[in-house]
Amino acid sequence: MTSDVIVVGGGVVGLTTAVTLVERGLRVRVWSREDVTATTSAVAGALWWPYRIEPAALAGAWAVESLRVYGELAADPARTGVRWAAGVHADTVLAGLGPWAREVEGLRQLSAGEVPGPYTVGIAGRLPLIDMPVHLAWLRGRFEEAGGVFERRSVTGFGEAAQRARVVVDCTGLGARELSPDTGLRPVRGQLVLVENPGVEEWFTAADAAARETTYFFPQPGRLVLGGTAEDGAESLVPDPATAEAIVARCARVRPEIAGARVLGHRVGLRPARAGGVRIEAVPLPGGGRLVHHYGHGGAGVTVAWGCARRAADLVCG
């Protein structure tokens, strides 16, 4: 055995889990097919908010636990990529949210005249906004500084990892369809457009969890992230020009200056949705080892990362 634990997957879920484990005193390796900045997580917007994730009751608790961590990390945004930002969730009623919303300080129902764009209802709040390339690099750095080892490595099964560690943690996201295998996993395609920021300082979302098209923009350092789509079952990673044009047009209905912003690039990511919701479960491996499955976070992997990581770590240590 070269490690106590091997975490397979280098996105936000895998890295947060690896940090949690190594800081509990375990010898941990991460095996990741891609560099952290090339994972699906790097494409995320990424605003803290429980979106397209089940089961709702557990997700709310995981999200609140993660919110507290992000609140601490926001004290050093240049290093961690996490900062507090104000904005509006349109088409949202405060009373319709789950119990977790009572734990979010400062959420406020807006009057019709306060909601921007063609919307008549919404809530305002100040939430963590995460610059994902910076945050992922920071997570890897924190992991390695604590003694963890990050390796670029592809896997076709968990047997090889099980020969090198007593516990393997499966944070492979959509890849668990083949590796677990889990036929309940499906992609939910999200397309984004990156533009020069024309002066937008607050985030905005109008994202019905049942809709294929969403409208949101997130001001990040050096860019404004525009979205988006939620195409259930679609797997193409190639940006569609017509979809990109429609995204810009929807965002410009809220902030007209976005229409003339210079396009910097396009991004596509596949959210790992799962029938039955997030899977955090330990199963035995041949030879007495343990495999901890930890995937299926839908559109809220960033939002629940720390709460879920702690639950997965409990199964590892247990």
N, C-alpha and C positions, 0 to 999 in steps of 0.2 A: 504494500500500500504506500503510495506517494503522497496521499492527502487524506484528510478525514472526509472531505466533501468535494465533489466536482459539480459545479453548476453549469448546465448546458444551456447556453443562450446569453448573449451580451447586450440585450436591450435594457430598458429601464427596470423591468421586473427582475431580470436575471442579475443585474448589477446591484440593485437595492437589496435583493436577497443575499447576494454574496457579501456585501458590506455588513449586513446584519449578522451573518454567520461568523465572519472573520473577527468582528468586534465582540463576539461571544467567546473568543479564544480558540476557535477551530482552525485547522489548516485547510485552506480553501483554494481551489483552482476554478477559473472560469474558462470554459471552452466555447468560443464564439466563431461562427463561420465568417462573420464580417467584423470590420473595425466598428467600434461603438457608434461612430458618426455616420455609418452606412446602414444601420438597422432601421426597422420600421419606426422605432421610437423617435429617431432623429427627425422624422417627417412631421411629428405632432406639433400642434399650434404653439403652445400647449397651455390651456387654462385649466386650473383646478375646478372640476365640476363633475358630479356623477352623471355621466352621459352614456347611454346604451350599454348598461352593465346589469347583470343579474347574478345572484338574487338580491333584490332591492334592499331588504332589511340588513343583510350582512354588508353589502356594498356601502351603505350609508355609514355604518360604524367604521369600516376600513378607511373610508374617505376622511372622516373626522379625525381619525388617528393620524393620517398622513398630513392633513391640514396643519396640525400642531407642529409637525416636523418642518414643513415648508415655511411656516411662520418663523421658525428659528433660523432657517437657512437664508431667509430674505434679509437678514441683518448684513449679509455680505454678497450682494447680487452680482458684482463683477466676478467673483470667484465661483459662486455656486450656480449662477444663471437663474436664480429665483428672486423675484421681486413682487411687492404688492402693487396692484394696479386697479384703478377704478373702471367701472363699465356698466353695461346694461344687458340683461337677458330679456329680450322682447318675447312676446307671446308666452309669458310665464306669470303665474299667479302664486304669490308667496304661500297662501293657504293650501295650495295643491301639492306642495313639496312634502317630502318625507320628514320624519322626526329629526333627521340629521341637520335640517336647515336651522333648527333652533340653536345649534351649536356654532353657527356662522354669524359672527358679530357684525352688525351693521346692515344686514339685508333690509331693503325698504321697498314697499310697493309704490309704484309710480302712478300718478294720474295720467289720463290720456294725453294731455298736452306736454308731458315730460318725456314721452317715449319718442326717440328719433325715428325718422323714416316713416313708411306707410304702416305703422303699427299703433294700436290704441291701448295696449296693456303691456306691462313689463315690470321688472324689479331692478333696482340698482344695488351694487355692492362693490366691495373692495376685496379682491381675491388674489391668490398667488398666480402669477403668470411666469411660465418657465421657458427660458431660452434653451431648447433641448440639446443642440450640439455642445453648448457650454456645460450644461448640467451633466450630460453623459460623460464628457471628458473629466469633469470634477469627480463624479462617482467612481470612475475607473482609478483616478489618482488617489482618492480616499481609500479604496480597496487595496491598492498596491502599497500605499504607505503603512497600512495596518499589517502587511505581510502576505497579502494574497498574491496569487500568480495569475495573470491573464494570458491566454494562449489563443491564437487564431487557429481554429481546428474545425473541420467538418466531421459530422458523425452520421452514420447510417443506422445506428441502433445504440442502445445504452449499455450493451455488454462490455465494450471496451472500457468505458468509464468505470463500470462496476469492478473491473479487475484492478483498478488503480485507487479506488476510494470505497469506503464502507457504505457511504450514502451518496446517491446521485440525485440531483434536483433538476427536474425537467421544466425549464423556463423557455421552451422553444416556440411559444406562441402558435402561429398557424402551422408551423412545422410539425406540431404534435399530431396532426392528421395522419401523417405517415409513420412517425416515430413511435407513437403510443401503442397502436394506432387508435385514433378517435374520430369516428365518422360524424360526430356531432359538431365538429368545428367547421366553420365556414367563413370566408372572407367578406368584409364589408368595405368596399373600396372608397377611399377618400382622396380627392384631388384638390390641390391647393395652387394658388398663384402668389408669387412673391413680387412685390412692387416697391419702388422707392416710396418712402413715407412722405405724403404731401402735408404733414403736420398733424396727423391723428395721434392723440395722446391717450385715449381711452379705448378699451376693447368693446366689442359689440357682438352679440349672438342672437340669432333667431333660428333655433335648431330643434325642431320637432323630432323626437326620437323615432317616429314612424315615417318620416319623410325621406325621399331619395335626394332631394336638394335642400341644402341649408345655406344660411347667410351668416357669415361671421368675419370679423377682422381683428387681428391681434398685433399691436405695435411691438415689434422686437428690435433690438439694436441693429441698425443698418438696413432695416427692411420693415415692410408691413405685410403680414401674412393674411391672405384672403382665402375664404373657403365658402362653401365646399360641397362635397357630395357624401352620400351614405348609400352606396349601391350594393345591396345585399346580393352576394353570390358572384359579383364581378371580380375578375382576377387580373385584368390587364394593368401592367405598371407603366404603360405608355400614356403620357398626358394627351388628352383629347382637346384640340384647339377650340372646337365649338363649346365644350364644357367650360374651358378657361374663360372664353368670352362671356358666357352667361354668368359665371362667378363674379367677374369684374362688374358686370351690369347690375347684379343684385346688390352688391356692396355699395355701388355708386348711388343707388336709390336712398341709401341711408346717409352717406357722405359723398356728395356730388364731385368733390375734388379728386376722388379715387379714379374717376373715369379717365383722367388725363395722366395718371401716374405711369412712369416708365416701368415696364415689366423687367424684372431681374431674373426670373426663372420660374420653373414649374416643378411640383413635387406630387408624387402619388404614393400612398401607403395602403396596406391591407390590414384593417383592424381584425383581430382574431376573436370573432363572436362564437359562442358555444351554446348549443341546446342544453338547458339545465344550468347555465351560468358558469361562473368561475370554478375551476377544479383545483382544490388544494387537498391532496389525498396521498397517504403513504401506502405503498404496496410492497410486498417482499420481493427480493431478487434471489435468483439461485445462488447458493453458497452462503446465505445468511445476511446478505446486504439488504439495503432498503432504497426504493425509488420513490421520491416525493414529487408528485405531479403538481405543477403550479403554472397554470395557463388559462386562457379563455377570458381575458379581461375586457374584451369588446372595445368600446371607445373611451375607456377610463383607466387604462393601465397606469398612466402618470398619477391620476387622482387618487388611486387606492394603493400605490406602490408600497409605501411603508407599512401600512396596516396589514396588507397581504403578506409582505415579506416576513413580518413577525410571526404570523400564523404558520407559514411554511417552516420557518426556523424552529418553532416549537415542535413540529413533527420530526425534524432532523434530530434535534437534541433529545427528543423523547425516545 
